[in-house]
Each structure stands twice: as C-alpha cells, then as structure tokens.
Amino acid sequence: MRALAEFIMRGRMQATLVVVIAAFLPLLYWLSAAAGSLIVLRRGAGDAAGVVVWALLPAVLWWWLGDPSLLLVFLGTLALASALRSSVSWPRVLLASVLVGSVFALVLGHVYAEPINLLAEEIRKILPQMIGQSPDALPEAKQAQLKQMLVPVLTGLMASFFQITCLLSLMLGRHWQAALYNPGGFAREFHALRLPPVMAFGVLLVMLLAPNISIELGMLTPLCSVPLAVAGVALAHGLVKRKHMSGFWLVGLYVTLLVFGQLIYPLLVIMAVVDSLFDFRGRLADTPKDSANGEG
C-alpha cells in the first residue's frame, strides 16, 4: 500500500490514473476515494481538483447505470478530507460524517425508494416473530409506530454503510499520508481519538430522541451511532497500545464485531460515551501527541 501511495504522490498523471482506474472498478471505489482523500489532505482541495474531477466521470457513469454508491462515497470522502485538513480534528470529522450521511439518506431514499419499501413490507410481515411476541402482545399504537419507522431506519442503515465507507477511505488516505511524511502519525491520532462530552451526549440524545420527534428522523439513529462506534473502536486501540497488549485482542474485537455485531456495536457506543466523561486513556501513562500531517 505504501508503494501505491508513493505512486499517487509522484505526479498528477499518476494520481489521476489511480483515481480513475479504481473508480471504474465496482469493488475498488473505496480505493479511488482513499486516493482522492490523500491528495486533498496533502495538497488541498484546490490543487486536488484537477485530479479528482476525472473520477467524477466514471462516478456519474455508474450513477447513470443505477449505482450512486461511487459518487456518494467519493464526494463524501473528499468532503471529510477537507474537514480534516482544515480542522485537524477527528471528532469534528466524525460529527461532519453525520451530515454527510444525512445527505446520503436523502439521496438513497429517492434512488432506492422501491426496494426499501419492499424490504420494509416484508419485515412488517414478520415483525412480531422478530421481536419474539405475538401480534397482540404490543399495543396497536406501538406496532404502527414500529412499522412506520422501518423505511426511514432502513434508509439510515443503508446510508450509514456508505458513511462508514467514507470514514474508512479517509482513514486509509490519512494512513498513507502519515506513512509517507510522518510515520506513526495516524496511529497516534487514532489512539487518542476521544469525543468531547458535549458532542458525545449530543449525538447520543439525537440518536435516541430523533425518532420520537418525527418518524422521518428515524434515519438519524443509525447515522448518529457511527461516530460513537468509531470512538469506541479508537478507545479499544488506544487501551491496547497504552497497556502494551497483544494485537490478538484487536483481532478478537473485530471478529466478535462481525459475528455478534448486534451485541458488540451497542457496547462500543456505550463505552465511547463513558470514555468522553472519564478519559480512560488519559488515566494511563501518556504518550507524545503528534499529527499525521508531516508538515513540521
């Protein structure tokens, strides 16, 4: 991967080749977004425009063919890269990702309206069995509310997938930048990532209360969970690093997250909120802080 990053930063022609070729390949659109974010992080949006604009051609083509994912992830990643370059703050980037995800939800709700409605209808039929109760066990008003929330929540879940993809692509671009210009800088940034209490509890309140304010705002619940979950993963990485524990613990975390995601994901959210108050890593031996910019 480092060799690819070096090739991207060798010149405009090389960067354009990587961004465009990866954009044309359906399973590598995240690589195109990561390459574009590296250019934005290092050179700024203005200098990167001459390169990343070429990736919009295959992105628009895929949208025309019915797949908006490439354009959404590419533009979303570049927007977050610009936010990171200007603020040098991962908490602000995570908060910005909620706004990006909200735009995704609006677009996806329009483009994939029919499939989402069909899926929601199928879930409505088996909803009583899914919650382990008979159809008469819940009040009719509660059943109606759950059924109405399915479409916005499913839309939010789909948007959150692209939101996470944008964040992962940005992290790869940031990792490349650090590898080339400041080795270890991204690791130090990620290990120290912690949401301020106001931000953590604000996102948590929106996540919990938005569906009660409006059914359509139910899409915010999965979107707002992403910053907290990412902060929870960063907490795990930071604790493993501070305690000099084996990387096996992180492998176990990700395997468990894949297998028992419905249990581990909420736990990560809760741990991020608690950490915003108590700063578990700050109570351990501190390490020098640095940025992945490599600018001096």
C-alpha positions as CSV (number, residue, x, y, z in Angstrom):
1,M,0.0,0.0,0.0
2,R,2.9,2.4,0.7
3,A,4.2,1.8,-2.8
4,L,0.8,2.8,-4.2
5,A,0.7,5.9,-2.1
6,E,4.2,6.9,-3.3
7,F,3.0,6.3,-6.9
8,I,-0.1,8.5,-6.3
9,M,2.0,11.4,-4.9
10,R,4.6,11.1,-7.7
11,G,2.7,13.4,-10.0
12,R,-0.7,14.5,-11.3
13,M,-0.7,11.9,-14.1
14,Q,0.0,9.0,-11.7
15,A,-2.6,10.2,-9.3
16,T,-5.2,10.6,-12.0
17,L,-4.6,7.1,-13.3
18,V,-5.1,5.6,-9.8
19,V,-8.2,7.6,-9.0
20,V,-9.9,7.0,-12.4
21,I,-9.0,3.3,-12.8
22,A,-10.1,2.4,-9.3
23,A,-13.3,4.4,-9.9
24,F,-14.1,2.3,-13.0
25,L,-13.9,-1.0,-11.0
26,P,-17.0,-1.5,-8.9
27,L,-15.3,-3.2,-5.9
28,L,-12.5,-0.7,-5.7
29,Y,-14.4,2.6,-5.5
30,W,-13.2,2.9,-1.9
31,L,-9.6,2.9,-3.2
32,S,-10.4,5.8,-5.5
33,A,-11.9,7.7,-2.6
34,A,-8.9,7.0,-0.4
35,A,-6.5,8.2,-3.2
36,G,-8.5,11.3,-3.6
37,S,-8.5,12.0,0.1
38,L,-4.7,11.6,0.2
39,I,-4.4,14.3,-2.5
40,V,-6.8,16.6,-0.7
41,L,-5.0,16.1,2.7
42,R,-1.6,16.8,1.3
43,R,-2.2,19.4,-1.3
44,G,-5.6,20.9,-0.5
45,A,-8.9,20.8,-2.4
46,G,-7.8,23.5,-4.9
47,D,-4.7,21.7,-6.1
48,A,-6.5,18.3,-6.0
49,A,-9.4,19.5,-8.1
50,G,-7.5,18.9,-11.4
51,V,-7.1,15.2,-10.4
52,V,-10.3,14.3,-8.6
53,V,-12.6,15.8,-11.2
54,W,-11.6,13.0,-13.6
55,A,-13.0,10.5,-11.1
56,L,-16.4,12.1,-11.4
57,L,-16.7,10.8,-15.0
58,P,-16.9,7.1,-14.0
59,A,-18.9,8.0,-10.9
60,V,-21.6,9.8,-13.0
61,L,-21.5,6.8,-15.4
62,W,-22.2,4.4,-12.6
63,W,-25.0,6.6,-11.3
64,W,-26.5,6.6,-14.8
65,L,-26.3,2.8,-14.7
66,G,-28.2,2.8,-11.4
67,D,-25.5,2.7,-8.8
68,P,-24.9,6.0,-7.0
69,S,-22.5,4.5,-4.4
70,L,-19.3,5.5,-6.1
71,L,-20.3,9.2,-6.4
72,L,-21.6,9.3,-2.9
73,V,-18.6,7.7,-1.3
74,F,-16.1,9.7,-3.4
75,L,-17.7,13.1,-2.8
76,G,-18.4,12.3,0.9
77,T,-14.8,11.2,1.5
78,L,-13.4,14.3,-0.1
79,A,-15.7,16.5,2.0
80,L,-14.5,14.8,5.2
81,A,-10.9,15.0,4.0
82,S,-11.3,18.8,3.5
83,A,-12.8,19.0,7.1
84,L,-9.9,17.0,8.5
85,R,-7.3,19.1,6.7
86,S,-8.8,22.4,7.9
87,S,-9.6,21.3,11.5
88,V,-7.1,18.6,12.2
89,S,-9.8,17.2,14.5
90,W,-11.2,13.7,14.2
91,P,-14.1,14.4,16.5
92,R,-15.2,17.2,14.1
93,V,-14.8,14.9,11.2
94,L,-17.0,12.3,12.9
95,L,-19.6,14.9,13.6
96,A,-19.4,16.0,9.9
97,S,-19.9,12.4,8.8
98,V,-23.4,12.6,10.3
99,L,-24.2,15.5,8.0
100,V,-22.7,13.6,5.1
101,G,-24.7,10.5,6.0
102,S,-27.9,12.6,6.2
103,V,-27.3,13.7,2.6
104,F,-26.7,10.1,1.6
105,A,-30.0,9.1,3.3
106,L,-31.9,11.7,1.3
107,V,-30.4,10.5,-2.0
108,L,-30.7,6.8,-1.3
109,G,-34.3,7.3,-0.1
110,H,-35.1,8.7,-3.5
111,V,-33.0,6.4,-5.7
112,Y,-33.8,3.1,-3.9
113,A,-37.3,4.1,-2.7
114,E,-39.0,1.0,-4.3
115,P,-36.5,-1.7,-2.9
116,I,-36.5,-0.1,0.5
117,N,-40.3,-0.1,0.6
118,L,-40.5,-3.7,-0.5
119,L,-38.0,-4.7,2.2
120,A,-39.9,-2.8,4.8
121,E,-43.1,-4.5,3.8
122,E,-41.5,-7.9,4.2
123,I,-40.1,-7.0,7.6
124,R,-43.6,-5.8,8.7
125,K,-45.0,-9.2,8.0
126,I,-42.5,-11.0,10.2
127,L,-42.1,-8.2,12.8
128,P,-44.0,-10.0,15.6
129,Q,-41.8,-13.0,15.2
130,M,-38.6,-10.9,15.1
131,I,-39.4,-9.3,18.5
132,G,-40.5,-12.7,19.9
133,Q,-44.0,-11.7,20.6
134,S,-47.5,-12.4,19.2
135,P,-49.2,-9.7,17.1
136,D,-51.4,-8.8,20.1
137,A,-48.6,-8.5,22.6
138,L,-47.8,-4.9,21.7
139,P,-50.3,-2.1,21.7
140,E,-51.6,-1.2,18.3
141,A,-50.1,2.3,18.5
142,K,-46.7,0.9,19.2
143,Q,-47.0,-1.6,16.4
144,A,-48.0,1.1,14.0
145,Q,-45.1,3.3,15.1
146,L,-42.6,0.5,14.6
147,K,-43.9,-0.2,11.1
148,Q,-43.8,3.4,10.1
149,M,-40.2,3.7,11.3
150,L,-39.0,0.8,9.2
151,V,-38.5,2.8,6.0
152,P,-36.5,5.7,7.5
153,V,-34.5,3.4,9.7
154,L,-33.6,1.1,6.7
155,T,-32.7,4.2,4.7
156,G,-30.5,5.3,7.5
157,L,-28.9,1.9,7.8
158,M,-28.0,1.9,4.1
159,A,-26.7,5.5,4.4
160,S,-24.6,4.6,7.5
161,F,-22.9,1.9,5.5
162,F,-21.7,4.5,3.0
163,Q,-20.9,6.8,5.9
164,I,-18.6,4.2,7.4
165,T,-17.1,3.5,4.0
166,C,-16.2,7.2,3.7
167,L,-14.6,7.2,7.1
168,L,-12.6,4.1,6.3
169,S,-11.4,5.5,3.0
170,L,-10.4,8.7,4.7
171,M,-8.5,6.8,7.4
172,L,-6.7,4.9,4.6
173,G,-5.7,8.2,3.0
174,R,-4.6,9.6,6.3
175,H,-2.6,6.4,7.0
176,W,-0.9,6.9,3.6
177,Q,-0.1,10.5,4.3
178,A,1.4,9.6,7.7
179,A,3.4,6.7,6.2
180,L,4.9,9.0,3.6
181,Y,5.5,12.1,5.6
182,N,5.2,11.3,9.3
183,P,5.5,7.6,10.1
184,G,3.2,6.6,13.0
185,G,1.3,9.9,13.0
186,F,-2.0,8.4,12.1
187,A,-1.7,5.7,14.8
188,R,-1.1,8.4,17.4
189,E,-4.1,10.3,16.2
190,F,-6.4,7.3,16.2
191,H,-5.3,6.0,19.5
192,A,-6.0,9.5,21.1
193,L,-9.4,9.9,19.4
194,R,-12.0,10.8,22.0
195,L,-15.3,12.7,21.7
196,P,-15.8,15.7,24.0
197,P,-18.6,15.0,26.5
198,V,-20.9,17.6,24.9
199,M,-20.5,16.1,21.5
200,A,-20.9,12.5,22.7
201,F,-24.0,13.2,24.7
202,G,-25.4,15.4,22.0
203,V,-25.1,12.7,19.4
204,L,-26.5,10.1,21.8
205,L,-29.5,12.3,22.5
206,V,-30.2,12.8,18.8
207,M,-29.9,9.1,18.2
208,L,-32.4,8.3,20.9
209,L,-34.9,11.1,20.6
210,A,-35.0,11.8,16.9
211,P,-37.5,9.0,16.1
212,N,-39.8,10.3,18.8
213,I,-39.8,13.8,17.3
214,S,-40.6,12.7,13.8
215,I,-40.8,9.3,12.1
216,E,-38.7,10.6,9.2
217,L,-35.9,11.5,11.6
218,G,-35.6,7.8,12.5
219,M,-32.9,7.7,9.8
220,L,-30.6,9.7,12.2
221,T,-30.4,6.9,14.7
222,P,-28.0,4.7,12.7
223,L,-26.2,7.7,11.4
224,C,-25.5,9.2,14.9
225,S,-24.4,5.8,16.2
226,V,-21.4,5.8,13.8
227,P,-19.3,8.5,15.4
228,L,-19.8,6.8,18.8
229,A,-18.9,3.4,17.5
230,V,-15.7,4.7,15.8
231,A,-14.7,6.4,19.0
232,G,-15.3,3.1,20.8
233,V,-13.0,1.3,18.4
234,A,-10.4,4.0,18.9
235,L,-10.7,3.6,22.6
236,A,-10.0,-0.2,22.2
237,H,-7.0,0.5,20.0
238,G,-5.7,3.2,22.4
239,L,-6.0,1.0,25.5
240,V,-4.3,-1.9,23.8
241,K,-1.4,0.4,22.8
242,R,-1.2,2.1,26.3
243,K,-1.2,-1.3,28.1
244,H,1.2,-2.9,25.6
245,M,-1.2,-5.7,25.0
246,S,-1.1,-8.2,22.1
247,G,-2.7,-7.3,18.8
248,F,-4.7,-10.5,19.3
249,W,-7.1,-8.5,21.4
250,L,-7.9,-6.2,18.5
251,V,-8.3,-9.2,16.1
252,G,-10.7,-10.7,18.6
253,L,-12.6,-7.4,18.8
254,Y,-13.2,-7.3,15.0
255,V,-14.1,-11.0,14.8
256,T,-16.6,-10.6,17.6
257,L,-18.0,-7.5,16.0
258,L,-18.6,-9.4,12.8
259,V,-20.1,-12.4,14.4
260,F,-22.0,-10.7,17.3
261,G,-22.4,-7.2,15.9
262,Q,-25.8,-6.7,17.4
263,L,-24.3,-7.0,20.9
264,I,-20.8,-5.5,20.4
265,Y,-21.8,-2.5,18.4
266,P,-24.0,-1.0,21.2
267,L,-21.3,-1.8,23.7
268,L,-18.8,0.3,21.7
269,V,-21.3,3.1,21.6
270,I,-21.8,3.0,25.4
271,M,-18.0,2.8,26.0
272,A,-17.4,5.9,23.8
273,V,-20.0,7.9,25.8
274,V,-18.5,6.8,29.2
275,D,-14.9,7.5,27.9
276,S,-16.0,11.0,27.0
277,L,-16.5,11.6,30.7
278,F,-13.8,9.6,32.3
279,D,-11.0,9.6,29.7
280,F,-9.7,6.1,30.4
281,R,-6.6,6.6,28.2
282,G,-5.7,9.8,30.0
283,R,-5.6,8.0,33.3
284,L,-2.8,5.7,31.9
285,A,0.7,6.7,31.0
286,D,0.6,9.5,28.4
287,T,2.4,9.4,25.1
288,P,3.6,12.4,23.0
289,K,0.8,13.7,20.7
290,D,1.5,14.4,17.1
291,S,-0.3,15.0,13.8
292,A,-0.2,12.9,10.7
293,N,0.3,15.9,8.5
294,G,4.0,15.7,8.5
295,E,4.2,19.5,7.8
296,G,6.7,20.3,10.5
